[in-house]
């Protein structure tokens, strides 16, 4: 038998690249954000809400190793979302790489009332948004 696994894997990669990946994110809207680098840890949600948040820009460097940075994300889910067969999600990219989960940033998403929504890490960096979600 001839080993044709390389051909099969190439076809699978192409299928994922051409059909699956474009369907994962069907539409996107930009967010604005501010951030606060904590002077010390741990910091409660209530303490973080009194921090001195400053405007940020996508792609900017942020945070020192082994420190905590709080982000405040602001945006609006369009009225036409979610599209049929989909759900609205917040995709968070803190500069993660796909090489593996270790020695990178981790994050926790909180709602405006201080409730923990979800933990995030490389490969797990989406936050489902409930219908009617507003920024804040």
C-alpha positions as CSV (number, residue, x, y, z in Angstrom):
1,X,0.0,0.0,0.0
2,X,1.2,3.5,-0.8
3,X,1.1,6.1,1.9
4,X,-1.2,8.9,0.7
5,X,-1.7,10.5,4.0
6,X,0.2,13.7,2.9
7,X,-2.2,14.2,0.0
8,X,-5.2,13.6,2.3
9,X,-3.9,16.0,5.0
10,X,-3.3,18.6,2.3
11,X,-6.9,18.3,1.1
12,X,-8.2,18.6,4.6
13,X,-6.1,21.7,5.3
14,X,-7.3,23.2,2.0
15,X,-10.9,22.4,2.9
16,X,-10.6,24.0,6.3
17,X,-8.8,27.1,4.9
18,X,-11.2,27.7,2.0
19,X,-14.6,26.6,3.5
20,X,-14.5,26.3,7.3
21,X,-12.3,29.3,8.4
22,X,-14.3,31.9,6.3
23,X,-17.5,30.7,7.9
24,X,-16.3,30.9,11.5
25,X,-16.4,34.7,11.6
26,X,-19.1,35.9,9.2
27,X,-19.1,39.6,10.2
28,X,-17.1,41.8,12.6
29,X,-17.5,45.1,14.2
30,X,-14.6,47.1,15.9
31,X,-14.4,47.8,19.6
32,X,-12.9,50.7,21.5
33,X,-11.0,49.9,24.7
34,X,-9.3,51.4,27.6
35,X,-6.9,49.7,29.9
36,X,-5.4,49.9,33.4
37,X,-2.2,48.3,34.5
38,X,-2.5,47.4,38.2
39,X,0.1,48.6,40.6
40,X,-0.1,45.3,42.6
41,X,-2.1,42.1,42.8
42,X,-4.7,40.8,43.4
43,X,-7.2,43.3,42.4
44,X,-10.9,42.8,42.9
45,X,-13.5,43.8,40.3
46,X,-14.7,46.7,42.5
47,X,-11.1,48.0,42.9
48,X,-10.5,47.7,39.1
49,X,-13.5,49.8,38.4
50,X,-11.9,52.7,40.2
51,X,-8.6,52.3,38.3
52,X,-7.3,55.0,36.0
53,X,-8.1,53.5,32.6
54,X,-6.5,55.1,29.6
55,X,-7.4,54.7,25.9
56,X,-5.6,51.9,24.0
57,X,-5.0,51.1,20.4
58,X,-5.1,47.7,18.6
59,X,-1.6,46.3,18.3
60,X,-0.1,48.3,21.1
61,X,2.2,46.6,23.6
62,X,0.5,46.2,27.0
63,X,1.3,44.8,30.4
64,X,4.5,43.6,32.0
65,X,5.2,39.8,32.4
66,X,3.4,38.3,35.4
67,X,1.4,41.4,36.0
68,X,-2.3,42.2,35.6
69,X,-3.9,44.6,33.1
70,X,-7.6,45.2,33.1
71,X,-9.3,46.1,29.8
72,X,-12.7,47.9,29.4
73,X,-14.2,47.0,26.0
74,X,-16.8,49.2,24.4
75,X,-18.9,48.3,21.4
76,X,-22.3,47.6,20.1
77,X,-23.8,44.5,18.6
78,X,-25.6,45.5,15.4
79,X,-29.4,45.1,15.4
80,X,-29.1,42.7,12.5
81,X,-27.0,40.2,14.5
82,X,-26.9,37.4,15.1
83,X,-27.2,36.1,11.6
84,X,-29.4,33.0,11.1
85,X,-27.7,29.9,12.5
86,X,-25.1,31.9,14.4
87,X,-24.5,33.6,17.7
88,X,-22.8,36.9,18.5
89,X,-19.5,36.5,20.2
90,X,-16.7,38.7,21.4
91,X,-13.3,37.5,20.0
92,X,-10.4,38.5,22.2
93,X,-6.9,38.5,20.9
94,X,-4.3,39.4,23.5
95,X,-1.4,38.4,21.1
96,X,-1.8,34.7,21.7
97,X,0.1,32.3,19.5
98,X,-1.1,28.8,18.4
99,X,2.1,27.0,19.5
100,X,0.6,26.0,22.9
101,X,-1.3,27.3,25.9
102,X,1.6,27.8,28.3
103,X,3.5,30.9,29.1
104,X,1.1,33.3,27.5
105,X,-1.5,35.7,28.8
106,X,-4.8,34.4,30.3
107,X,-7.9,36.5,30.8
108,X,-11.2,36.6,32.6
109,X,-14.3,38.3,31.1
110,X,-16.6,40.1,33.5
111,X,-20.0,41.6,32.9
112,X,-20.7,45.3,33.9
113,X,-22.3,44.1,37.1
114,X,-19.1,42.3,38.2
115,X,-20.1,38.8,37.4
116,X,-17.5,36.4,36.0
117,X,-18.6,35.4,32.5
118,X,-15.7,33.2,31.2
119,X,-12.0,32.5,31.4
120,X,-10.0,32.8,28.3
121,X,-6.6,31.4,27.1
122,X,-5.0,30.6,23.8
123,X,-7.4,28.5,21.7
124,X,-10.3,29.5,23.9
125,X,-10.6,33.2,23.5
126,X,-14.3,33.9,22.7
127,X,-17.0,35.2,24.9
128,X,-20.6,34.5,23.9
129,X,-22.8,37.6,24.0
130,X,-26.4,37.2,25.2
131,X,-29.1,38.7,23.0
132,X,-29.6,42.4,23.9
133,X,-26.0,42.8,25.2
134,X,-24.7,46.3,25.4
135,X,-21.3,47.7,26.0
136,X,-20.4,49.2,29.3
